[in-house]
Amino acid sequence: MNAAVKRARSLLLLGAAAFSGCAAWNAHGVAVRPPRKLRVAILPITQDFKLSKLSSIETIPKGLDPSTTSQEEQKKMAEKAMAADLIWLRRSLGERFSRTYAYEVVPDSEALTALQREGLSPESALWELKPAKMKSLAQRMKADVILKSRLDGYGKLKSLWLAGVMTADYAENGVTGFAVAAASGNPWAGIGTGVLETVLDTVKWIGALWFTNRLFVPVILKGELVSGADGRGLASNMETEMSFEIFGHDKAFDKYPLEQRKLKQVRLKAVAEKAIDDMAVYFDGQALKNEGGFEEPPRS
């Protein structure tokens, strides 16, 4: 990788780091003063992908032939199962945040009532809400902070995610080809290098996507903590978890009976629980850093 590409990537990483851990929450009207806990409202999770068949998130029972079900019926079954999982994911987030050092959770009934009074619903594009709307919601919920979250992958990675990764690689291949052409004085050598690298990257990423979706049931959960005082972002986090049960024992599956561990819906829940736990620990740590106390909170 040449120096220009390295510099560009470094700047992107620095920008991401700066956004993911804002330094002073009190500048956004949020004061961390233990033992008083911050009151956090957890919004319904935004689903950022489409499902067309139930087998994407559940193991189809033996004896049930999907070919006898129309595509429209399969889509409805998948959407119904996904809606139930989104409710479970949000409740799991709330339960886990209730066991953190820094937060107490606004009850579901209060949060959902506030959404309704603001003309919103769990199906609204809550991830895209503007600061003024977030501030208004927080006032109705009497929340110090709001957690909004987005599910970017659940059982499989999005094609758009792959397209983004591949586009970055293709851009780098173009830079490499240009460098080869400049160094050798032969433009065809640069074109050949760029084309070869692009073909190899395409095969690599498409193969990796197929392998990951079939074996690792990935879960990608993104969260952003927002100030209730001004509606602005305080910290963001993205958790990408996968199942490694195929390589041996995975502790995430300990609470599930052996006969259930091959079911996709069980594997997804186990992986999602890891993502939720890591996200709660991360945001707990961010609150404590803004108190000026510990670097990492104790896991509860």
Residue pairs with C-beta under 8 A, 6 or more apart in sequence:
1 172
2 175
2 176
2 179
4 175
5 172
5 175
19 233
19 236
20 235
20 236
20 237
21 235
21 286
21 289
22 28
22 233
22 234
22 235
23 290
24 290
25 31
25 32
25 227
25 234
25 287
25 290
26 290
28 227
28 229
28 230
28 232
28 234
29 227
29 228
29 229
29 230
30 38
30 144
30 145
30 227
30 228
30 229
30 234
30 290
32 38
32 102
32 287
32 288
32 290
32 291
33 291
34 101
34 102
34 291
34 293
37 102
37 103
37 104
38 102
38 103
38 104
38 144
38 145
38 287
39 103
39 104
39 105
39 106
39 141
39 142
39 143
39 144
39 145
40 97
40 103
40 104
40 105
40 106
40 143
40 144
40 145
40 146
40 147
40 225
41 105
41 106
41 110
41 111
41 114
41 137
41 138
41 141
41 143
41 145
41 146
41 147
41 228
42 90
42 93
42 94
42 97
42 105
42 106
42 111
42 146
42 147
42 149
43 90
43 111
43 115
43 126
43 146
43 147
43 148
43 149
44 86
44 90
44 115
44 122
44 123
44 126
45 86
45 89
45 90
45 93
45 149
45 150
45 151
45 221
46 125
46 126
46 127
46 148
46 149
46 150
46 151
47 82
47 86
47 150
47 151
47 154
48 127
48 150
48 151
48 152
48 158
49 151
49 152
49 153
49 154
49 158
51 57
51 75
51 78
51 79
51 82
52 71
52 74
52 75
52 78
53 66
53 71
53 74
53 75
53 78
54 60
54 66
54 74
54 77
54 78
54 81
55 66
55 264
56 78
56 155
56 156
57 78
57 81
57 82
57 85
57 154
57 155
57 264
57 265
57 268
58 81
58 263
58 264
58 265
59 262
59 263
59 264
59 265
60 66
66 74
69 77
81 265
82 154
85 154
85 268
86 122
86 151
88 269
89 151
89 221
89 272
89 276
91 108
92 272
92 273
92 276
93 147
93 149
93 276
93 279
93 280
94 105
94 108
96 276
96 277
96 280
97 103
97 105
97 147
97 280
97 283
98 104
98 105
99 280
99 300
100 280
100 281
100 283
100 284
100 297
100 300
101 284
101 287
101 288
101 297
101 298
101 300
102 283
102 284
102 287
102 288
102 291
102 297
103 145
103 283
103 284
103 287
106 141
106 142
106 143
110 141
110 142
111 141
112 122
114 137
114 140
114 141
115 121
115 122
115 124
115 137
117 140
118 133
118 136
118 137
118 140
120 126
120 137
126 148
127 148
127 149
127 150
129 137
129 148
130 231
131 226
131 230
131 231
131 232
132 231
133 231
134 146
134 148
134 226
134 228
134 231
135 228
135 229
135 230
135 231
137 143
137 146
138 144
138 145
138 146
138 226
138 227
138 228
138 229
138 231
139 228
141 228
143 228
144 227
144 228
144 229
145 225
145 226
145 227
145 228
145 234
146 225
146 226
146 228
147 223
147 224
147 225
147 226
147 283
148 223
148 224
148 226
149 221
149 222
149 223
149 224
149 279
150 221
150 222
150 223
151 219
151 220
151 221
151 222
152 158
152 161
152 220
152 221
152 222
152 238
153 161
153 218
153 219
153 220
153 240
154 218
154 219
154 220
154 268
154 272
155 213
155 217
155 218
155 219
155 264
155 268
156 212
156 213
156 217
156 218
157 209
157 212
157 213
157 218
157 220
161 220
162 205
162 206
162 209
165 205
166 201
166 202
166 205
169 198
169 201
169 205
170 198
170 201
173 193
173 194
173 197
173 198
173 201
174 194
176 193
176 194
176 197
177 190
177 191
177 192
177 193
177 194
177 195
177 197
178 190
178 194
179 190
180 189
180 190
180 193
180 194
181 187
181 189
181 190
181 191
182 190
184 190
212 218
212 242
215 243
215 246
216 242
216 243
216 244
216 246
217 242
217 243
217 264
217 267
217 268
217 271
218 240
218 241
218 242
218 271
219 239
219 240
219 241
219 242
219 268
219 271
219 272
219 274
219 275
220 238
220 239
220 240
220 275
221 238
221 239
221 241
221 272
221 275
221 276
221 279
222 236
222 237
222 238
222 239
223 236
223 237
223 238
223 239
223 279
223 283
224 233
224 235
224 236
224 237
225 233
225 234
225 235
225 236
225 283
225 286
226 232
226 233
226 234
227 233
227 234
234 286
235 282
235 283
235 286
237 279
237 282
237 283
239 274
239 275
239 276
239 278
239 279
239 282
240 275
241 271
241 272
241 274
241 275
241 278
242 271
243 250
243 252
243 267
243 270
243 271
244 250
245 252
245 253
245 261
245 267
250 270
252 270
252 271
252 273
252 274
253 261
253 266
253 267
253 270
256 266
256 270
260 266
261 267
281 296
281 297
281 299
284 297
285 294
285 295
285 296
285 297
288 294
288 295
288 296
288 297
289 295
